[in-house]
Amino acid sequence: MDAPPGNQEDVIRARVDLAAAFRLASRLKMHEGVCNHFSAMLPGKRFLINPKGMLFSRIRASSIVLMDEAGNTLEGTGRTPRTGHSIHTRVHLNHPYATVVLHLHAPYSTAITALAGGRLEMCHQNAARFHGTIAYDDHFNGVAVATDEGDRMAEVMGDKRILFLGNHGVVVVGETVARAFDDFYYLERAAQVQILAMSTGRPLAIMSEEMARLTYDQFSEFTANADLHFEALKGMLDEEEADYAS
């Protein structure tokens, strides 16, 4: 795993990138109220996370709080979110690639979690981007208000980059904000295509296991695209709502 941000320049970059991700999730209507959370892990078991009760559309780099493993606010104004602490710290500490953890109730991917046995089906090339990278938790245990529930989720997730939480939402992890956000963006688009196709009542055109694996391997060659995508999105924010970086 790449080393998490440590020096001040890296911490500032992590804050700015997280703030951009919050604003972009709001623009894309991928979030829900003030109940979703993004976080980044710093050395010493410290975590940047959105403060409780703040709209994604209003978050700035300076709004993001720093919390410890116990959920105490170390820097910033406001309380740390209880469910954010319970889920995010446990995934960060138990997952080999979870420098960044994004948890959303995005509408289309969450719709799949509301289906009995809901799975992201390999019916579109965007879905094949995630072939073999998704874990499914089919056992909803209520709101995650304690770290033991976060531990359970992390155990189900294992080393997969994505966790579908039955009757709940989705968790995506990555080494960087750009990688995690790019994955969540395309995951939600894949889920949207699936839900729209299912709404016709006709059978999904599921690709073969071999074709899904091949397509996944092909996408794996475009490693620079996540950074290019995220930088382009940040450029839009720089022009239209540059206060996100303040």
KOLGULUM-472519 format. One record per atom (N, C-alpha, C, O): x, y, z; residue in three letters. Coordinates in steps of 0.02 Angstrom, whole numbers, padded with zeros to 5 digits, always signed. Example, Ala and Ser with C-alpha at 12.3 -4.5 7.8 and 13.67 -1.06 7.14 Angstrom:
2
+00660-00284+00390ALA+00615-00225+00390ALA+00660-00165+00390ALA+00712-00166+00423ALA+00642-00112+00354SER+00684-00053+00357SER+00645+00002+00394SER+00670+00057+00402SER
END
This chain:
246
+00042-00060+00000MET+00000+00000+00000MET+00044+00062+00000MET+00094+00065+00035MET+00025+00112-00040ASP+00062+00174-00039ASP+00059+00205+00031ASP+00009+00198+00066ASP+00112+00240+00050ALA+00114+00272+00115ALA+00060+00325+00119ALA+00053+00365+00072ALA+00021+00328+00173PRO-00030+00380+00179PRO+00002+00448+00189PRO+00061+00453+00206PRO-00037+00502+00177PRO-00009+00568+00184PRO+00021+00579+00254PRO-00010+00561+00304PRO+00082+00607+00257GLY+00114+00617+00321GLY+00136+00689+00331GLY+00117+00720+00381GLY+00176+00716+00285ASN+00199+00785+00294ASN+00143+00834+00279ASN+00090+00815+00252ASN+00155+00897+00298GLN+00101+00947+00295GLN+00075+00956+00224GLN+00015+00964+00214GLN+00119+00955+00175GLU+00097+00963+00105GLU+00050+00906+00085GLU+00000+00918+00051GLU+00066+00846+00105ASP+00023+00789+00088ASP-00044+00792+00125ASP-00095+00774+00097ASP-00043+00816+00187VAL-00105+00823+00225VAL-00150+00875+00192VAL-00210+00864+00186VAL-00121+00931+00171ILE-00161+00982+00136ILE-00190+00954+00072ILE-00248+00967+00056ILE-00150+00916+00035ARG-00175+00887-00027ARG-00232+00838-00013ARG-00281+00837-00050ARG-00227+00799+00039ALA-00280+00753+00057ALA-00344+00790+00075ALA-00398+00770+00056ALA-00337+00845+00112ARG-00395+00885+00130ARG-00429+00914+00068ARG-00491+00911+00061ARG-00389+00942+00023VAL-00417+00972-00038VAL-00451+00919-00081VAL-00506+00931-00107VAL-00419+00862-00090ASP-00448+00810-00131ASP-00513+00782-00100ASP-00562+00770-00135ASP-00514+00773-00035LEU-00575+00751-00002LEU-00630+00803-00010LEU-00687+00785-00025LEU-00613+00867-00001ALA-00664+00919-00010ALA-00691+00919-00081ALA-00752+00927-00090ALA-00648+00909-00130ALA-00671+00905-00199ALA-00718+00845-00208ALA-00770+00851-00241ALA-00701+00789-00178ALA-00743+00729-00184ALA-00812+00741-00153ALA-00863+00720-00181ALA-00814+00776-00096PHE-00879+00792-00066PHE-00921+00835-00113PHE-00980+00820-00125PHE-00891+00888-00140ARG-00928+00933-00185ARG-00952+00896-00247ARG-01008+00906-00270ARG-00910+00853-00274LEU-00928+00816-00335LEU-00984+00766-00321LEU-01029+00758-00362LEU-00981+00732-00264ALA-01034+00685-00247ALA-01101+00722-00240ALA-01153+00695-00259ALA-01099+00783-00214SER-01159+00823-00208SER-01186+00842-00278SER-01245+00835-00291SER-01141+00865-00321ARG-01162+00883-00389ARG-01193+00825-00426ARG-01241+00833-00463ARG-01166+00766-00416LEU-01189+00706-00451LEU-01247+00672-00415LEU-01272+00620-00438LEU-01268+00701-00359LYS-01325+00675-00320LYS-01313+00602-00300LYS-01357+00559-00303LYS-01251+00588-00279MET-01233+00521-00259MET-01239+00511-00183MET-01236+00454-00159MET-01248+00566-00146HIS-01249+00561-00073HIS-01321+00565-00047HIS-01369+00571-00086HIS-01328+00562+00019GLU-01393+00563+00050GLU-01390+00604+00114GLU-01358+00584+00162GLU-01424+00662+00114GLY-01427+00704+00173GLY-01357+00720+00200GLY-01313+00740+00163GLY-01349+00712+00266VAL-01284+00722+00298VAL-01260+00657+00330VAL-01222+00658+00378VAL-01283+00601+00302CYS-01272+00536+00334CYS-01220+00493+00299CYS-01211+00434+00317CYS-01185+00520+00250ASN-01132+00482+00216ASN-01065+00513+00233ASN-01061+00571+00254ASN-01011+00474+00224HIS-00946+00497+00247HIS-00889+00477+00201HIS-00890+00423+00171HIS-00840+00521+00194PHE-00777+00507+00160PHE-00721+00517+00211PHE-00725+00561+00254PHE-00669+00477+00206SER-00614+00484+00254SER-00548+00465+00222SER-00545+00429+00171SER-00494+00490+00252ALA-00426+00472+00231ALA-00385+00460+00294ALA-00391+00496+00343ALA-00343+00408+00292MET-00302+00390+00350MET-00234+00424+00346MET-00202+00425+00294MET-00212+00451+00403LEU-00147+00481+00411LEU-00105+00437+00458LEU-00133+00395+00493LEU-00040+00448+00460PRO+00001+00409+00507PRO-00022+00419+00579PRO-00051+00470+00597PRO-00009+00368+00620GLY-00027+00373+00690GLY-00100+00358+00704GLY-00127+00380+00755GLY-00132+00320+00659LYS-00203+00303+00668LYS-00246+00365+00678LYS-00287+00369+00723LYS-00235+00414+00633ARG-00275+00475+00631ARG-00313+00477+00565ARG-00289+00450+00515ARG-00371+00509+00565PHE-00416+00504+00508PHE-00448+00571+00493PHE-00476+00602+00538PHE-00445+00593+00431LEU-00483+00651+00408LEU-00553+00627+00389LEU-00560+00577+00354LEU-00604+00663+00411ILE-00673+00643+00397ILE-00718+00704+00401ILE-00701+00753+00435ILE-00775+00703+00366ASN-00822+00759+00368ASN-00854+00763+00437ASN-00871+00712+00467ASN-00863+00824+00464PRO-00895+00832+00529PRO-00969+00816+00527PRO-01001+00821+00474PRO-00996+00797+00582LYS-01067+00780+00586LYS-01110+00839+00567LYS-01099+00895+00591LYS-01160+00827+00524GLY-01211+00876+00510GLY-01196+00926+00454GLY-01236+00971+00443GLY-01141+00919+00419MET-01124+00967+00366MET-01141+00939+00298MET-01123+00883+00282MET-01176+00979+00258LEU-01193+00959+00190LEU-01130+00952+00148LEU-01083+00991+00154LEU-01130+00901+00104PHE-01073+00892+00060PHE-01060+00955+00018PHE-01002+00971+00004PHE-01113+00989-00003SER-01107+01046-00047SER-01074+01106-00013SER-01057+01155-00047SER-01066+01104+00053ARG-01036+01160+00090ARG-00967+01145+00119ARG-00936+01188+00150ARG-00945+01084+00110ILE-00881+01065+00140ILE-00823+01097+00104ILE-00820+01098+00042ILE-00776+01123+00144ARG-00713+01149+00119ARG-00657+01107+00148ARG-00667+01068+00195ARG-00597+01116+00121ALA-00540+01079+00148ALA-00531+01092+00222ALA-00513+01047+00260ALA-00543+01154+00243SER-00535+01172+00313SER-00592+01148+00357SER-00586+01149+00419SER-00647+01126+00327SER-00704+01101+00366SER-00693+01030+00392SER-00722+01010+00442SER-00650+00994+00358ILE-00639+00923+00374ILE-00603+00917+00440ILE-00553+00951+00452ILE-00628+00873+00484VAL-00599+00865+00550VAL-00550+00807+00550VAL-00553+00762+00509VAL-00505+00810+00598LEU-00457+00756+00610LEU-00478+00720+00673LEU-00486+00751+00726LEU-00487+00654+00668MET-00507+00615+00727MET-00457+00560+00741MET-00418+00540+00698MET-00458+00536+00803ASP-00416+00480+00821ASP-00456+00415+00816ASP-00515+00416+00797ASP-00425+00360+00833GLU-00456+00294+00826GLU-00519+00288+00869GLU-00564+00249+00853GLU-00522+00326+00924ALA-00579+00323+00969ALA-00635+00370+00948ALA-00688+00370+00980ALA-00625+00409+00895GLY-00676+00455+00872GLY-00673+00524+00902GLY-00719+00564+00892GLY-00620+00540+00938ASN-00612+00606+00967ASN-00587+00655+00914ASN-00545+00638+00873ASN-00613+00717+00916THR-00590+00769+00870THR-00523+00795+00893THR-00517+00821+00949THR-00472+00789+00851LEU-00405+00813+00866LEU-00394+00883+00837LEU-00361+00924+00868LEU-00421+00896+00778GLU-00416+00961+00746GLU-00481+00975+00710GLU-00514+00930+00684GLU-00500+01039+00709GLY-00560+01059+00673GLY-00617+01073+00720GLY-00613+01063+00781GLY-00671+01097+00691THR-00730+01116+00729THR-00787+01068+00714THR-00802+01054+00657THR-00818+01043+00767GLY-00875+00998+00759GLY-00861+00928+00783GLY-00803+00908+00794GLY-00915+00891+00792ARG-00909+00822+00816ARG-00894+00775+00758ARG-00913+00788+00701ARG-00860+00722+00773THR-00851+00670+00723THR-00915+00629+00718THR-00950+00620+00768THR-00932+00605+00658PRO-00995+00567+00650PRO-00989+00497+00681PRO-00939+00463+00671PRO-01040+00477+00719ARG-01036+00414+00755ARG-01031+00354+00708ARG-00988+00312+00717ARG-01076+00351+00659THR-01073+00295+00612THR-01012+00299+00567THR-00984+00248+00547THR-00991+00360+00551GLY-00930+00368+00512GLY-00870+00340+00549GLY-00828+00305+00520GLY-00866+00354+00613HIS-00812+00327+00654HIS-00816+00251+00657HIS-00766+00217+00649HIS-00876+00224+00669SER-00884+00152+00678SER-00866+00113+00616SER-00836+00059+00621SER-00884+00138+00558ILE-00870+00103+00496ILE-00799+00118+00470ILE-00760+00073+00456ILE-00784+00182+00465HIS-00724+00202+00429HIS-00659+00182+00464HIS-00614+00155+00431HIS-00654+00193+00529THR-00592+00175+00562THR-00578+00101+00556THR-00520+00081+00547THR-00630+00060+00561ARG-00619-00012+00559ARG-00598-00035+00490ARG-00555-00079+00483ARG-00628-00006+00437VAL-00607-00024+00369VAL-00536-00001+00356VAL-00495-00038+00330VAL-00521+00061+00375HIS-00452+00087+00367HIS-00401+00040+00399HIS-00350+00024+00369HIS-00414+00019+00460LEU-00365-00018+00499LEU-00360-00091+00479LEU-00312-00125+00496LEU-00411-00117+00444ASN-00412-00189+00428ASN-00402-00205+00355ASN-00393-00263+00337ASN-00402-00154+00312HIS-00398-00166+00240HIS-00330-00146+00214HIS-00304-00094+00232HIS-00299-00187+00171PRO-00231-00172+00149PRO-00224-00112+00102PRO-00169-00086+00095PRO-00279-00089+00071TYR-00274-00034+00023TYR-00315+00027+00043TYR-00323+00073+00003TYR-00342+00028+00103ALA-00392+00078+00122ALA-00361+00141+00151ALA-00375+00159+00208ALA-00318+00174+00113THR-00296+00241+00134THR-00355+00288+00132THR-00361+00333+00174THR-00400+00278+00084VAL-00461+00318+00076VAL-00521+00272+00079VAL-00521+00218+00048VAL-00572+00293+00115VAL-00635+00255+00121VAL-00693+00301+00104VAL-00701+00353+00136VAL-00733+00283+00055LEU-00793+00320+00036LEU-00854+00277+00050LEU-00858+00220+00028LEU-00902+00305+00086HIS-00964+00269+00100HIS-01022+00314+00080HIS-01030+00369+00106HIS-01062+00289+00032LEU-01119+00327+00006LEU-01181+00283+00002LEU-01177+00221-00002LEU-01239+00316+00002HIS-01302+00283-00015HIS-01323+00309-00084HIS-01378+00334-00093HIS-01278+00301-00132ALA-01292+00323-00200ALA-01352+00284-00227ALA-01357+00224-00215ALA-01397+00317-00264PRO-01462+00286-00278PRO-01461+00220-00316PRO-01496+00173-00296PRO-01421+00214-00368TYR-01425+00154-00409TYR-01387+00095-00378TYR-01412+00039-00378TYR-01328+00108-00352SER-01292+00054-00319SER-01329+00033-00256SER-01329-00027-00239SER-01359+00080-00220THR-01398+00063-00161THR-01460+00024-00179THR-01482-00019-00142THR-01489+00039-00237ALA-01548+00001-00260ALA-01530-00073-00266ALA-01572-00116-00252ALA-01470-00088-00288ILE-01449-00158-00293ILE-01447-00191-00224ILE-01463-00250-00217ILE-01427-00152-00173THR-01425-00180-00105THR-01494-00193-00077THR-01502-00228-00028THR-01545-00164-00109ALA-01614-00173-00087ALA-01648-00232-00121ALA-01705-00248-00106ALA-01613-00265-00167LEU-01639-00324-00201LEU-01620-00387-00162LEU-01565-00391-00136LEU-01664-00435-00159ALA-01646-00500-00129ALA-01590-00531-00170ALA-01597-00543-00230ALA-01533-00544-00138GLY-01476-00571-00174GLY-01448-00524-00225GLY-01418-00546-00275GLY-01456-00459-00215GLY-01434-00410-00264GLY-01359-00413-00277GLY-01319-00414-00231GLY-01341-00414-00341ARG-01272-00416-00362ARG-01262-00369-00422ARG-01308-00360-00462ARG-01203-00341-00428LEU-01187-00304-00489LEU-01174-00356-00543LEU-01125-00393-00539LEU-01217-00358-00592GLU-01213-00409-00645GLU-01167-00385-00701GLU-01164-00326-00717GLU-01131-00432-00731MET-01085-00416-00785MET-01122-00407-00851MET-01113-00446-00898MET-01164-00355-00853CYS-01205-00343-00912CYS-01183-00281-00951CYS-01215-00262-01000CYS-01128-00249-00930HIS-01103-00190-00965HIS-01029-00185-00951HIS-01005-00210-00900HIS-00992-00153-00996GLN-00920-00150-00986GLN-00901-00112-00923GLN-00849-00127-00893GLN-00941-00063-00901ASN-00926-00029-00838ASN-00930-00078-00779ASN-00891-00072-00732ASN-00976-00125-00782ALA-00980-00175-00728ALA-00918-00218-00727ALA-00894-00237-00674ALA-00893-00235-00786ALA-00835-00279-00791ALA-00772-00246-00763ALA-00723-00281-00748ALA-00771-00180-00756ARG-00716-00146-00723ARG-00706-00173-00652ARG-00651-00170-00624ARG-00760-00200-00623PHE-00759-00221-00553PHE-00763-00296-00544PHE-00777-00321-00490PHE-00752-00332-00598HIS-00755-00405-00595HIS-00705-00431-00543HIS-00646-00417-00546HIS-00730-00468-00495GLY-00688-00498-00444GLY-00665-00452-00389GLY-00625-00471-00347GLY-00690-00390-00388THR-00667-00341-00338THR-00720-00322-00287THR-00709-00278-00246THR-00778-00356-00289ILE-00835-00337-00246ILE-00850-00391-00195ILE-00853-00450-00211ILE-00859-00370-00132ALA-00884-00414-00079ALA-00956-00394-00065ALA-00975-00336-00073ALA-00996-00443-00043TYR-01067-00430-00029TYR-01083-00451+00042TYR-01069-00507+00064TYR-01113-00404+00079ASP-01136-00417+00147ASP-01212-00420+00146ASP-01245-00368+00141ASP-01240-00479+00150ASP-01313-00488+00144ASP-01348-00488+00211ASP-01408-00503+00215ASP-01312-00470+00265HIS-01341-00475+00332HIS-01343-00406+00365HIS-01297-00386+00400HIS-01397-00371+00352PHE-01406-00304+00381PHE-01416-00310+00457PHE-01458-00349+00480PHE-01377-00271+00494ASN-01380-00273+00567ASN-01402-00207+00598ASN-01386-00192+00656ASN-01439-00167+00560GLY-01460-00101+00585GLY-01405-00049+00574GLY-01355-00062+00541GLY-01416+00009+00603VAL-01369+00065+00594VAL-01303+00047+00630VAL-01304+00022+00686VAL-01247+00062+00597ALA-01181+00044+00625ALA-01160+00096+00677ALA-01124+00143+00661ALA-01183+00086+00738VAL-01168+00135+00791VAL-01111+00112+00836VAL-01093+00148+00883VAL-01082+00054+00824ALA-01027+00028+00865ALA-00973+00000+00820ALA-00986-00023+00765ALA-00911+00001+00845THR-00855-00021+00805THR-00857-00096+00792THR-00826-00120+00744THR-00892-00135+00833ASP-00894-00207+00818ASP-00932-00220+00754ASP-00918-00269+00719ASP-00980-00177+00737GLU-01014-00184+00673GLU-00967-00164+00617GLU-00968-00195+00563GLU-00927-00112+00628GLY-00876-00094+00579GLY-00826-00149+00568GLY-00804-00161+00512GLY-00807-00183+00623ASP-00761-00240+00617ASP-00792-00296+00576ASP-00758-00327+00535ASP-00856-00308+00586ARG-00891-00361+00549ARG-00892-00343+00474ARG-00879-00386+00432ARG-00907-00280+00458MET-00907-00259+00389MET-00838-00267+00358MET-00832-00292+00302MET-00787-00246+00394ALA-00719-00251+00369ALA-00700-00324+00356ALA-00665-00339+00308ALA-00722-00369+00400GLU-00707-00440+00391GLU-00740-00467+00328GLU-00710-00505+00290GLU-00803-00447+00316VAL-00838-00469+00255VAL-00803-00441+00193VAL-00797-00475+00142VAL-00780-00379+00198MET-00748-00346+00140MET-00681-00380+00123MET-00664-00385+00064MET-00644-00402+00173GLY-00580-00434+00159GLY-00533-00386+00124GLY-00522-00330+00147GLY-00506-00407+00067ASP-00461-00364+00029ASP-00493-00338-00036ASP-00459-00314-00081ASP-00561-00344-00040LYS-00596-00318-00099LYS-00599-00242-00096LYS-00599-00212-00042LYS-00601-00210-00154ARG-00603-00137-00156ARG-00673-00109-00143ARG-00680-00050-00126ARG-00724-00151-00150ILE-00793-00127-00145ILE-00832-00174-00100ILE-00824-00235-00103ILE-00876-00145-00059LEU-00921-00184-00016LEU-00992-00160-00027LEU-01007-00101-00014LEU-01036-00205-00050PHE-01108-00191-00052PHE-01138-00213+00014PHE-01134-00271+00032PHE-01168-00166+00049LEU-01199-00179+00114LEU-01274-00189+00103LEU-01310-00142+00087LEU-01298-00250+00113GLY-01368-00265+00102GLY-01414-00219+00141GLY-01403-00207+00200GLY-01467-00193+00108ASN-01516-00148+00138ASN-01484-00083+00164ASN-01511-00051+00209ASN-01428-00063+00135HIS-01392-00006+00164HIS-01361+00039+00112HIS-01389+00091+00095HIS-01303+00020+00085GLY-01266+00063+00039GLY-01202+00029+00017GLY-01196-00032+00018GLY-01153+00070-00002VAL-01091+00043-00031VAL-01030+00076+00000VAL-01032+00136+00017VAL-00977+00038+00009VAL-00911+00063+00031VAL-00861+00050-00025VAL-00859-00005-00053VAL-00821+00101-00041VAL-00767+00094-00091VAL-00703+00119-00058VAL-00702+00171-00026VAL-00648+00081-00067VAL-00584+00102-00039VAL-00533+00110-00095VAL-00541+00083-00150VAL-00480+00147-00080GLY-00427+00156-00129GLY-00365+00185-00097GLY-00366+00208-00040GLY-00310+00183-00134GLU-00247+00211-00110GLU-00248+00287-00111GLU-00211+00319-00073GLU-00290+00316-00155THR-00295+00389-00161THR-00368+00408-00168THR-00410+00367-00185THR-00382+00472-00156VAL-00450+00497-00165VAL-00470+00490-00239VAL-00526+00470-00253VAL-00424+00505-00284ALA-00440+00501-00355ALA-00460+00431-00375ALA-00510+00422-00410ALA-00423+00381-00353ARG-00438+00311-00371ARG-00506+00290-00342ARG-00547+00261-00376ARG-00516+00305-00278ALA-00579+00285-00246ALA-00639+00320-00277ALA-00690+00288-00289ALA-00632+00385-00291PHE-00689+00422-00319PHE-00703+00398-00390PHE-00762+00391-00408PHE-00652+00386-00430ASP-00662+00361-00498ASP-00698+00294-00496ASP-00743+00282-00536ASP-00678+00250-00451ASP-00711+00186-00444ASP-00785+00195-00425ASP-00828+00162-00454ASP-00798+00239-00377PHE-00868+00248-00356PHE-00909+00277-00413PHE-00967+00257-00423PHE-00881+00323-00451TYR-00916+00354-00507TYR-00938+00300-00558TYR-00996+00297-00577TYR-00890+00258-00578TYR-00906+00208-00628TYR-00948+00150-00600TYR-00986+00119-00636TYR-00940+00137-00536LEU-00984+00087-00504LEU-01056+00110-00506LEU-01101+00071-00522LEU-01067+00173-00490GLU-01136+00200-00490GLU-01163+00201-00562GLU-01223+00187-00571GLU-01123+00216-00611ARG-01146+00216-00680ARG-01163+00144-00702ARG-01212+00134-00738ARG-01122+00096-00682ALA-01137+00026-00698ALA-01202+00004-00666ALA-01243-00030-00698ALA-01212+00023-00604ALA-01274+00006-00569ALA-01334+00039-00603ALA-01388+00009-00607ALA-01325+00101-00626GLN-01379+00136-00659GLN-01400+00100-00723GLN-01460+00090-00736GLN-01351+00079-00763VAL-01367+00042-00824VAL-01405-00022-00807VAL-01454-00039-00839VAL-01382-00058-00756GLN-01415-00120-00736GLN-01487-00109-00714GLN-01533-00144-00736GLN-01498-00059-00671ILE-01566-00046-00646ILE-01612-00025-00704ILE-01669-00046-00707ILE-01587+00017-00749LEU-01628+00038-00806LEU-01644-00021-00851LEU-01700-00027-00875LEU-01594-00064-00863ALA-01606-00123-00905ALA-01656-00170-00872ALA-01700-00197-00905ALA-01650-00179-00806MET-01697-00223-00770MET-01768-00196-00773MET-01816-00234-00772MET-01774-00129-00776SER-01841-00098-00775SER-01881-00114-00839SER-01942-00105-00840SER-01847-00136-00892THR-01883-00154-00953THR-01919-00221-00946THR-01964-00236-00985THR-01900-00260-00896GLY-01930-00326-00888GLY-01899-00380-00932GLY-01919-00438-00928GLY-01851-00361-00973ARG-01818-00410-01016ARG-01755-00436-00981ARG-01727-00403-00938ARG-01732-00496-01001PRO-01673-00525-00968PRO-01610-00483-00981PRO-01602-00453-01034PRO-01566-00481-00931LEU-01502-00448-00939LEU-01457-00490-00985LEU-01458-00551-00984LEU-01418-00455-01025ALA-01370-00490-01069ALA-01304-00497-01031ALA-01261-00453-01034ALA-01298-00552-00995ILE-01239-00563-00952ILE-01181-00589-00995ILE-01188-00638-01031ILE-01124-00556-00990MET-01065-00579-01028MET-01036-00641-00994MET-01049-00654-00935MET-00998-00678-01031SER-00968-00739-01004SER-00916-00721-00951SER-00891-00664-00949SER-00898-00770-00910GLU-00846-00760-00859GLU-00780-00741-00893GLU-00744-00697-00870GLU-00765-00774-00949GLU-00703-00761-00984GLU-00701-00689-01011GLU-00650-00655-01007GLU-00758-00666-01039MET-00760-00598-01066MET-00758-00546-01010MET-00726-00494-01018MET-00792-00560-00954ALA-00789-00513-00898ALA-00718-00506-00872ALA-00696-00451-00857ALA-00682-00562-00867ARG-00613-00560-00843ARG-00568-00523-00893ARG-00526-00484-00872ARG-00577-00536-00957LEU-00538-00502-01008LEU-00549-00427-01005LEU-00502-00388-01008LEU-00612-00406-00999THR-00628-00335-00997THR-00598-00302-00935THR-00573-00247-00939THR-00602-00337-00879TYR-00571-00312-00818TYR-00495-00302-00829TYR-00468-00250-00810TYR-00463-00351-00859ASP-00392-00346-00872ASP-00376-00287-00918ASP-00326-00253-00909ASP-00419-00276-00967GLN-00408-00220-01013GLN-00414-00153-00977GLN-00373-00108-00988GLN-00464-00146-00934PHE-00471-00085-00896PHE-00412-00074-00849PHE-00393-00017-00835PHE-00383-00128-00825SER-00327-00122-00778SER-00265-00090-00810SER-00220-00069-00775SER-00264-00088-00876GLU-00208-00056-00910GLU-00213+00020-00911GLU-00163+00054-00924GLU-00272+00047-00897PHE-00282+00119-00900PHE-00276+00150-00830PHE-00322+00183-00806PHE-00219+00139-00799THR-00211+00160-00729THR-00209+00235-00720THR-00224+00260-00666THR-00191+00272-00772ALA-00187+00345-00766ALA-00254+00379-00771ALA-00261+00438-00753ALA-00305+00343-00795ASN-00369+00375-00808ASN-00402+00403-00746ASN-00435+00455-00749ASN-00394+00369-00688ALA-00426+00393-00627ALA-00399+00462-00608ALA-00438+00507-00592ALA-00333+00471-00612ASP-00303+00536-00596ASP-00325+00589-00647ASP-00341+00645-00628ASP-00326+00571-00711LEU-00347+00618-00762LEU-00420+00639-00753LEU-00436+00698-00759LEU-00463+00591-00737HIS-00533+00605-00726HIS-00542+00652-00666HIS-00578+00702-00670HIS-00509+00636-00610PHE-00517+00676-00550PHE-00489+00746-00559PHE-00519+00794-00535PHE-00432+00753-00592GLU-00404+00819-00604GLU-00449+00861-00649GLU-00455+00921-00639GLU-00481+00829-00698ALA-00527+00865-00741ALA-00588+00890-00701ALA-00611+00946-00710ALA-00613+00847-00657LEU-00669+00867-00614LEU-00650+00923-00566LEU-00688+00970-00555LEU-00589+00919-00538LYS-00566+00972-00495LYS-00558+01038-00534LYS-00570+01092-00507LYS-00537+01033-00596GLY-00531+01093-00637GLY-00598+01128-00646GLY-00602+01189-00645GLY-00651+01088-00653MET-00718+01117-00657MET-00736+01153-00592MET-00762+01208-00593MET-00720+01121-00535LEU-00733+01153-00471LEU-00692+01217-00462LEU-00717+01266-00436LEU-00630+01216-00485ASP-00587+01275-00480ASP-00619+01334-00515ASP-00611+01391-00494ASP-00655+01321-00569GLU-00687+01375-00607GLU-00753+01395-00577GLU-00772+01454-00581GLU-00790+01350-00547GLU-00859+01363-00528GLU-00872+01368-00453GLU-00919+01402-00433GLU-00831+01336-00412GLU-00839+01342-00339GLU-00772+01328-00305GLU-00763+01279-00269GLU-00726+01375-00318ALA-00657+01365-00296ALA-00649+01367-00220ALA-00596+01349-00194ALA-00701+01387-00184ASP-00696+01390-00111ASP-00688+01320-00080ASP-00671+01315-00021ASP-00701+01267-00118TYR-00693+01200-00091TYR-00623+01188-00064TYR-00614+01150-00016TYR-00573+01220-00095ALA-00503+01208-00078ALA-00479+01252-00020ALA-00422+01247+00001ALA-00522+01295+00006SER-00501+01343+00058SER-00506+01313+00127SER-00490+01346+00177SER
END
